[in-house]
């Protein structure tokens, strides 16, 4: 017996639970990771996120469905989700992760509203969230338009396009980890601007023009796809930088950043739709240049994402060292920050590896 309303309810519950688990974990990392290693910690999060949801999930399903069928595979997914929940509950232990990361006197509703108002209370958080929208907007837009372009115009088979897509995300998985480490070494802001924004500006154009010029040349197309996947990961330090822009309300800042991530799933296909309806003659070329221009704008936005002054950073680090909520950190002595590593400078450069962890 099948029931479409129950299926809709089930997918709705999944849509509610998935961000609560994944992004709740992200907030915990932002609260407990030493500032000198926050970019690396965020890189590990996105490494696991990308390796799990779109990659390992697809591989497990492709292996199980031929063996046990689609329905039994859905039940096995429930077992995997339960296993992940138990790992988080039983093996991830940290006292600070069990406390509510909100200020004294702030209820759930005020915290929720603050996650939206922080966009204009702190314009840098708003700029970071906009950069996050741009980060994957081209990716979701390309999902709509590129399969048709590569198979109908360039001459690739659908299987070849899927192999290019797999290579793109395989590269992205490891680049997530790489650029987290790079961000801690050369600076979060610089990494986002040059590897993410400027890198995606170039790789977006190459993903379109290289196959157009070379035709059905799989190795060249593979290189362009891998480069695009890698540069998408250049935005990884946003998850470290944005909560550091609002050290007293890291959860609200990350909520705003995640709002940008969700918005990108709409913005990307919307750009494709608008171009198709209103400026049809521009075609795929117009869409690609719009996305490249958006990435160029994100480069400029990233350059203005300067961190708070050292005093604000010291309060945040004092909270991390003592396990207190960020709003109560002002009561801690300034020297408490020494135990959690040197704070990034106002220029947006993260501490070097020589800083104490």
Buried (B, 14 or more C-beta within 10 A) or exposed (E): EEEEEEEEEEEEEEEEEEBEEBBEBBBBBBBBBBBBBBBBBBBBBBBBBBBBEBBBEEEBBEEBBEEEEEEEBEEEBEEEBEEEEEEBEEEEEEEBBEEEBBBEEBEEEBBEEBBEEBBEBBEBBBBBBBBBBBBBBBBBBBBBBBBEBBBEEBEBEEEBBEBBBBBBBBBBBBBBBBBBBBBBBBBBBBBBBBBBBBBBBBBBBBBBEBBBEBEEBBEBBBBBBBBBBBBBBBBBBBBBBBBBBBBBBBBBBBBBBBBBBEBBBEBBBBBBBEBBEEEEEBBBBBBBBBBBEBBBBBBEBBBBBBBBEBEBBBBBBBBBBBBBBBBBBBEBEEEBBBBBBBBBBEEBBBBEEEBEE
